[in-house]
Amino acid sequence: MLSQEFSEMTFPREWDDDERMAVLFSAFKQNRDVNPLDWDSKMKFWTPLILDVAKQKGVVWVTLNELKETFRRKGSIPLGLGTVLESMIRQGALRCESDFVTSVESGWISWGLDLLLVKPLKWTFSTMMGSSGVQPEDSFVVKQLIKEKADEVYHLFQDSSLSTHPVVPFSELQSLCNTTCQDEKTFKLAMLQLQAEKRAAVLDYKGEKIVKFTRTPKAKVASLNDVDIGVYQLMKSEKLLSERMELLSKEAERCKEEARCHVKNGKQKLALRSLRAKKRAEKQIDGFHLKLDTIQAILDRIYSAQTDTTVTDAYQAGLDALKLAMKDVTVEKTENLMDQIQEMCDTQEDINRTLASLGTELSGDTDMDELEQELDYILENAEMQPVDLPEVPIKPLPSEPLPALPDLPESLLELPCDSTKEKNKYALEEGYHG
């Protein structure tokens, strides 16, 4: 249930502000237009808080009565929760539980759910004279939470050893989900959501419910057929034989211990009787072993056949996709395309040869032999022409370094570029006199 001690719940910071909570606990105006700011402020506070409280409890449904008790503060309860629930229903965050149950074609009426789940509810979203259209005991499914819980149940099953079988007993699945679903109602609502999403199918067979899941989250489950029912019967027989074998093993061990006690006490006849009982138990165990091996072999063949069917379907789907992809591709079309490509390549080669011959024709007025002879003549003359080099100095070089050139006066620096000869002359004269 949603009701819980205050100390165990987590509430917003405003919860400790008496003045603020007095405003939030007050009733809504009959019309939002009277005070839109106050109306929107209350909606903004209570809507996410209702979702958060349900999530903290691990349930996927809420009722007005449960919410009032959950939010009871210092003896007071919020007066506008019914209006908040109506708003959440209009927005699609909540859904009437009876509508949710009856919308799934599953025959869940026979599942022993509370009558509140299937009782037709007639109420209106509008409010008249300040009264809420939501009845205190009406139960509403939280859309966001029911999807999250359904995902948890599905992945929990897929990660368990039960997923190795194509079908699973409903009772075993419920035991597996005890840690995820806080109560039976939450579990059944989550299973309803999985059925609505076509990820699970449920069949009531001879008073026992069987569940079948999809192998992948995005696939749609097929209805349970005769093969699934046969597998379920074999699984049930396998479980029954295993339980019987365990009991017989314990019985054989007990008879063995009794025989030992009788031997110690000198009661040979009683010891022989106990040993005969032990032998009968062991003989039954051997017979059950053979039956169990046969059942397991049949199940293995069925699972293998189902796997082969899945692989064959995958092959067929791949073949269909390949045919679709190559429906416009033929050998003749491919050969024709290759011929066209070769023809275009030949045409390109012809064009290149034509352009090359055109360049030769344009330069045909010039005799290439004559040009080559003229080039050879120029090269020979260049090799024979002497190079005018300066004479090699005979006198030894001075031992002292030459004096540095004097700095030019500023008047010469301002001369234009064509006065370079005058600058050089002045520098040489100064160097000579120096």
Phi, psi and omega per residue, in radians:
M1 nan 2.829 -3.128
L2 -1.323 -0.547 -3.060
S3 -1.084 2.433 -3.052
Q4 -2.817 2.672 3.111
E5 -1.067 2.509 -3.107
F6 -1.003 -0.680 -3.067
S7 -1.151 -0.345 -3.107
E8 -1.597 -0.138 -3.095
M9 -1.801 2.737 3.083
T10 -1.937 2.117 -3.100
F11 -2.080 2.842 3.117
P12 -1.128 2.954 -3.123
R13 -1.126 -0.534 -3.123
E14 -1.091 -0.293 -3.062
W15 -1.089 -0.440 -3.136
D16 -1.588 -0.052 3.137
D17 -1.669 1.826 -3.066
D18 -1.067 -0.723 -3.112
E19 -1.148 -0.766 3.131
R20 -1.164 -0.741 -3.118
M21 -1.195 -0.508 3.074
A22 -1.082 -0.669 3.094
V23 -1.209 -0.772 -3.103
L24 -1.214 -0.481 3.124
F25 -1.415 -0.209 -3.126
S26 -1.289 2.810 -3.093
A27 -1.305 2.739 3.073
F28 -1.308 2.689 3.006
K29 -1.213 2.787 -3.125
Q30 -1.112 -0.480 -3.105
N31 -2.369 2.398 3.141
R32 -1.102 -0.514 -3.095
D33 -1.143 -0.347 3.133
V34 -1.119 -0.776 3.133
N35 -2.637 1.421 -3.087
P36 -1.048 -0.634 -3.113
L37 -1.116 -0.788 3.119
D38 -1.150 -0.727 -3.141
W39 -1.064 -0.903 -3.093
D40 -1.153 -0.613 3.122
S41 -1.104 -0.735 3.117
K42 -1.173 -0.751 3.125
M43 -1.073 -0.725 -3.126
K44 -1.140 -0.487 3.133
F45 -1.453 -0.847 -2.969
W46 -1.397 -0.603 -3.073
T47 -1.043 -0.972 3.126
P48 -1.172 -0.482 -3.134
L49 -1.193 -0.684 3.102
I50 -1.081 -0.780 3.112
L51 -1.111 -0.709 -3.104
D52 -1.173 -0.720 -3.138
V53 -1.132 -0.751 3.111
A54 -1.079 -0.686 3.133
K55 -1.189 -0.677 3.100
Q56 -1.075 -0.614 3.140
K57 -1.401 -0.258 3.141
G58 1.384 0.336 3.131
V59 -1.911 2.905 -3.082
V60 -2.109 0.260 -3.092
W61 -2.467 2.739 3.129
V62 -2.444 2.704 2.981
T63 -2.295 2.755 -3.128
L64 -1.115 -0.739 3.135
N65 -1.081 -0.786 -3.132
E66 -1.099 -0.707 3.129
L67 -1.140 -0.694 3.117
K68 -1.057 -0.749 3.138
E69 -1.223 -0.626 3.137
T70 -1.141 -0.699 -3.075
F71 -1.652 0.203 3.090
R72 -1.068 2.248 -3.075
R73 -2.391 2.029 3.114
K74 0.924 0.739 3.085
G75 1.451 -0.063 -3.109
S76 -1.936 2.652 3.095
I77 -2.141 2.632 3.110
P78 -1.117 2.419 -3.085
L79 -1.651 -0.161 -3.055
G80 -1.964 0.284 -3.082
L81 -1.125 -0.611 3.112
G82 -1.076 -0.707 3.105
T83 -1.143 -0.668 3.113
V84 -1.119 -0.749 3.131
L85 -1.102 -0.698 3.106
E86 -1.079 -0.728 3.115
S87 -1.116 -0.714 3.139
M88 -1.162 -0.587 3.104
I89 -1.197 -0.744 3.121
R90 -1.092 -0.611 -3.136
Q91 -1.416 -0.142 3.116
G92 1.550 0.098 3.124
A93 -1.318 -0.495 3.118
L94 -2.136 2.721 3.071
R95 -2.477 2.397 3.131
C96 -0.996 2.276 -3.020
E97 -1.099 -0.653 3.131
S98 -1.139 -0.685 3.089
D99 -1.142 -0.683 -3.132
F100 -1.110 -0.742 -3.101
V101 -1.196 -0.818 -3.068
T102 -1.278 -0.269 3.135
S103 -1.315 -0.287 -3.140
V104 -1.749 2.116 3.139
E105 -1.383 1.572 -3.061
S106 -2.417 -0.111 -3.080
G107 1.181 0.582 -3.068
W108 -1.311 -0.151 3.119
I109 -1.048 -0.563 -3.127
S110 -1.474 0.110 -3.089
W111 -1.532 0.036 3.099
G112 1.425 0.389 3.094
L113 -1.266 2.795 3.126
D114 -1.058 2.573 -3.115
L115 -1.075 -0.382 3.115
L116 -1.104 -0.427 -3.107
L117 -1.281 -0.456 -3.050
V118 -2.082 -0.040 3.112
K119 -1.228 2.198 -3.139
P120 -1.143 2.219 -3.130
L121 -1.916 2.291 3.095
K122 -2.141 1.952 3.112
W123 -2.638 2.794 -3.080
T124 -1.970 2.661 3.132
F125 -1.358 -0.395 -3.091
S126 -1.306 2.708 3.092
T127 -1.972 2.431 -3.137
M128 -2.243 2.260 3.130
M129 1.003 0.525 3.085
G130 1.396 -0.020 -3.125
S131 -1.527 2.537 -3.101
S132 -1.539 2.484 3.084
G133 -1.390 -0.132 3.136
V134 -1.533 2.160 3.116
Q135 -1.398 2.614 -3.054
P136 -1.011 -0.580 -3.077
E137 -1.691 -0.036 3.120
D138 -1.086 2.349 -3.140
S139 -1.843 2.401 -3.083
F140 -2.253 2.372 3.136
V141 -1.514 2.319 3.094
V142 -1.500 1.994 -3.009
K143 -1.029 -0.809 -3.109
Q144 -1.124 -0.763 -3.063
L145 -1.275 -0.594 -3.123
I146 -1.183 -0.600 3.079
K147 -1.190 -0.727 3.125
E148 -1.132 -0.725 -3.134
K149 -1.179 -0.655 3.096
A150 -1.092 -0.711 3.086
D151 -1.090 -0.711 3.130
E152 -1.082 -0.792 -3.134
V153 -1.105 -0.759 -3.111
Y154 -1.102 -0.844 -3.107
H155 -1.225 -0.560 3.076
L156 -1.106 -0.718 3.098
F157 -1.151 -0.802 -3.093
Q158 -1.088 -0.511 -3.130
D159 -1.554 -0.026 -3.099
S160 -1.733 2.975 3.113
S161 -1.234 -0.309 3.134
L162 -1.151 -0.409 -3.090
S163 -1.231 -0.176 3.103
T164 -1.248 -0.285 3.115
H165 -1.804 2.568 3.140
P166 -1.214 -0.451 3.101
V167 -2.284 2.806 -3.111
V168 -2.535 2.443 3.071
P169 -1.103 2.469 -3.095
F170 -1.062 -0.677 -3.105
S171 -1.133 -0.686 3.128
E172 -1.198 -0.649 3.099
L173 -1.149 -0.682 3.122
Q174 -1.146 -0.691 3.092
S175 -1.112 -0.643 3.116
L176 -1.118 -0.598 -3.046
C177 -1.656 0.221 -3.128
N178 -1.048 -0.598 -3.122
T179 -1.354 -0.384 -3.123
T180 -1.614 -0.716 -3.132
C181 -1.786 2.146 -3.038
Q182 -1.232 -0.433 -3.139
D183 -2.605 2.990 -3.089
E184 -1.138 -0.633 -3.118
K185 -1.114 -0.748 3.120
T186 -1.098 -0.715 3.131
F187 -1.113 -0.777 -3.108
K188 -1.186 -0.639 3.083
L189 -1.160 -0.661 3.086
A190 -1.121 -0.692 3.097
M191 -1.163 -0.616 3.058
L192 -1.085 -0.716 3.117
Q193 -1.103 -0.719 3.101
L194 -1.110 -0.638 3.075
Q195 -1.175 -0.716 3.122
A196 -1.101 -0.569 3.130
E197 -1.500 0.017 -3.140
K198 1.104 0.524 3.069
R199 -1.769 -0.131 3.117
A200 -2.611 2.617 3.061
A201 -2.289 2.463 -3.088
V202 -2.182 2.367 3.134
L203 -2.283 2.350 3.071
D204 -1.637 1.905 -3.071
Y205 -2.074 1.922 3.117
K206 0.923 0.798 3.080
G207 1.431 -0.019 3.115
E208 -2.089 2.427 -3.091
K209 -1.653 2.370 -3.136
I210 -2.066 2.425 -3.111
V211 -2.066 2.419 3.083
K212 -2.241 2.251 -3.106
F213 -1.900 2.792 2.972
T214 -1.322 2.705 3.120
R215 -1.383 -0.475 3.119
T216 -2.223 2.593 -3.061
P217 -1.045 -0.575 -3.051
K218 -1.563 -0.144 3.142
A219 -1.404 2.852 3.097
K220 -1.871 2.347 -3.071
V221 -1.323 2.528 3.058
A222 -1.571 2.715 3.124
S223 -1.126 2.640 3.119
L224 -1.176 2.302 -3.110
N225 -2.041 -3.000 -3.108
D226 -1.114 -0.591 3.114
V227 -1.110 -0.764 3.120
D228 -1.097 -0.715 3.113
I229 -1.144 -0.716 3.087
G230 -1.084 -0.725 3.092
V231 -1.089 -0.719 3.126
Y232 -1.087 -0.740 3.118
Q233 -1.108 -0.718 3.104
L234 -1.138 -0.723 3.103
M235 -1.086 -0.711 3.121
K236 -1.128 -0.728 3.106
S237 -1.149 -0.680 3.111
E238 -1.071 -0.775 3.124
K239 -1.131 -0.718 -3.140
L240 -1.123 -0.753 3.120
L241 -1.120 -0.703 3.126
S242 -1.099 -0.725 3.116
E243 -1.147 -0.724 3.135
R244 -1.124 -0.708 3.129
M245 -1.124 -0.657 3.115
E246 -1.144 -0.730 3.116
L247 -1.144 -0.738 3.133
L248 -1.152 -0.608 3.096
S249 -1.112 -0.757 3.092
K250 -1.129 -0.657 3.118
E251 -1.141 -0.743 3.119
A252 -1.103 -0.717 3.123
E253 -1.148 -0.667 3.111
R254 -1.137 -0.737 3.120
C255 -1.122 -0.622 3.115
K256 -1.120 -0.751 3.115
E257 -1.176 -0.652 3.084
E258 -1.091 -0.736 3.136
A259 -1.068 -0.702 3.117
R260 -1.114 -0.730 3.130
C261 -1.129 -0.721 3.137
H262 -1.145 -0.639 3.119
V263 -1.130 -0.734 3.121
K264 -1.097 -0.615 -3.115
N265 -1.523 0.031 3.109
G266 1.363 0.289 -3.131
K267 -1.720 1.467 -3.042
Q268 -1.184 -0.724 -3.114
K269 -1.101 -0.749 3.109
L270 -1.132 -0.617 3.115
A271 -1.135 -0.739 3.110
L272 -1.124 -0.663 3.116
R273 -1.099 -0.727 3.126
S274 -1.149 -0.652 3.122
L275 -1.194 -0.635 3.093
R276 -1.130 -0.702 3.090
A277 -1.112 -0.654 3.103
K278 -1.117 -0.750 3.136
K279 -1.103 -0.717 3.123
R280 -1.091 -0.731 3.120
A281 -1.108 -0.750 3.140
E282 -1.163 -0.601 3.104
K283 -1.161 -0.713 3.082
Q284 -1.119 -0.662 3.118
I285 -1.089 -0.734 3.113
D286 -1.077 -0.726 3.113
G287 -1.126 -0.715 3.105
F288 -1.151 -0.598 3.094
H289 -1.059 -0.764 3.126
L290 -1.111 -0.762 3.126
K291 -1.122 -0.725 -3.137
L292 -1.133 -0.708 3.094
D293 -1.085 -0.697 3.124
T294 -1.119 -0.783 3.133
I295 -1.082 -0.774 -3.131
Q296 -1.140 -0.625 3.095
A297 -1.145 -0.716 3.112
I298 -1.109 -0.779 3.125
L299 -1.068 -0.725 3.117
D300 -1.070 -0.697 3.123
R301 -1.166 -0.681 3.119
I302 -1.124 -0.802 3.139
Y303 -1.095 -0.690 3.126
S304 -1.141 -0.714 3.118
A305 -1.123 -0.693 3.105
Q306 -1.144 -0.673 3.084
T307 -1.127 -0.752 3.107
D308 -1.068 -0.692 3.113
T309 -1.105 -0.736 3.118
T310 -1.097 -0.757 3.131
V311 -1.150 -0.726 3.116
T312 -1.083 -0.740 3.097
D313 -1.079 -0.666 3.113
A314 -1.154 -0.721 3.077
Y315 -1.054 -0.778 -3.127
Q316 -1.108 -0.724 3.113
A317 -1.120 -0.702 3.094
G318 -1.133 -0.701 3.114
L319 -1.120 -0.756 3.123
D320 -1.082 -0.714 3.126
A321 -1.140 -0.692 3.123
L322 -1.150 -0.724 3.098
K323 -1.088 -0.729 3.137
L324 -1.124 -0.683 -3.124
A325 -1.217 -0.504 -3.063
M326 -1.928 0.349 -3.078
K327 -1.145 -0.485 -3.134
D328 -1.751 0.142 -3.111
V329 -1.911 2.129 3.107
T330 -2.285 2.881 3.122
V331 -1.120 -0.777 -3.136
E332 -1.068 -0.723 -3.139
K333 -1.155 -0.661 3.130
T334 -1.184 -0.753 3.123
E335 -1.114 -0.710 3.104
N336 -1.087 -0.713 3.119
L337 -1.122 -0.731 3.123
M338 -1.137 -0.659 3.099
D339 -1.108 -0.703 3.130
Q340 -1.139 -0.699 3.111
I341 -1.101 -0.777 3.126
Q342 -1.105 -0.675 3.115
E343 -1.110 -0.724 3.118
M344 -1.155 -0.642 3.102
C345 -1.131 -0.733 3.114
D346 -1.117 -0.705 3.109
T347 -1.083 -0.712 3.123
Q348 -1.112 -0.693 3.101
E349 -1.103 -0.730 3.105
D350 -1.075 -0.710 3.123
I351 -1.121 -0.739 3.138
N352 -1.108 -0.732 3.123
R353 -1.138 -0.676 3.119
T354 -1.110 -0.756 3.118
L355 -1.120 -0.662 3.135
A356 -1.161 -0.735 3.128
S357 -1.183 -0.556 3.104
L358 -1.118 -0.690 3.104
G359 -1.116 -0.638 3.118
T360 -1.187 -0.704 -3.130
E361 -1.156 -0.662 -3.137
L362 -1.140 -0.546 -3.139
S363 -1.703 0.296 -3.055
G364 -1.304 -0.314 -3.131
D365 -1.246 -0.283 -3.086
T366 -1.735 2.264 3.120
D367 -1.443 1.992 -3.082
M368 -1.184 -0.605 3.126
D369 -1.118 -0.713 3.127
E370 -1.116 -0.679 3.126
L371 -1.157 -0.698 -3.131
E372 -1.172 -0.664 3.107
Q373 -1.135 -0.690 3.122
E374 -1.142 -0.646 3.128
L375 -1.159 -0.698 3.110
D376 -1.124 -0.687 3.140
Y377 -1.094 -0.757 3.132
I378 -1.086 -0.711 -3.130
L379 -1.167 -0.687 -3.133
E380 -1.160 -0.788 3.115
N381 -1.090 -0.611 -3.140
A382 -1.177 -0.574 3.134
E383 -1.311 -0.596 -3.081
M384 -1.436 -0.402 -3.085
Q385 -1.211 2.205 -3.119
P386 -1.253 2.679 -3.136
V387 -1.743 2.207 -3.117
D388 -1.408 1.763 -3.121
L389 -1.936 2.659 3.093
P390 -1.207 2.709 3.130
E391 -1.247 2.641 3.123
V392 -1.344 2.242 3.136
P393 -1.118 2.479 3.133
I394 -1.727 -0.693 -3.111
K395 -1.124 2.597 3.087
P396 -1.233 2.692 3.124
L397 -1.255 2.558 3.123
P398 -1.085 2.532 -3.141
S399 -1.310 -0.535 -3.139
E400 -1.621 2.598 3.117
P401 -1.208 2.632 3.109
L402 -1.152 2.564 3.127
P403 -1.176 2.624 3.133
A404 -1.228 2.584 3.103
L405 -1.200 2.479 -3.129
P406 -1.258 2.770 3.087
D407 -1.267 2.463 3.095
L408 -1.303 2.497 3.061
P409 -1.205 2.764 -3.091
E410 -1.094 -0.501 -3.139
S411 -1.123 -0.630 3.117
L412 -1.327 -0.542 3.133
L413 -1.111 -0.477 -3.111
E414 -1.482 -0.045 -3.138
L415 -1.180 2.643 3.099
P416 -1.198 3.004 -3.032
C417 -1.111 -0.481 -3.097
D418 -1.380 0.015 3.098
S419 -1.682 0.419 -3.093
T420 -1.132 -0.634 -3.132
K421 -1.106 -0.715 3.117
E422 -1.106 -0.690 3.125
K423 -1.109 -0.746 -3.129
N424 -1.149 -0.688 3.133
K425 -1.094 -0.764 -3.140
Y426 -1.119 -0.700 -3.106
A427 -1.148 -0.671 -3.129
L428 -1.214 -0.709 3.110
E429 -1.105 -0.757 3.134
E430 -1.130 -0.707 3.126
G431 -1.136 -0.630 -3.123
Y432 -1.208 -0.815 -3.138
H433 -1.155 -0.500 3.141
G434 -1.221 nan nan
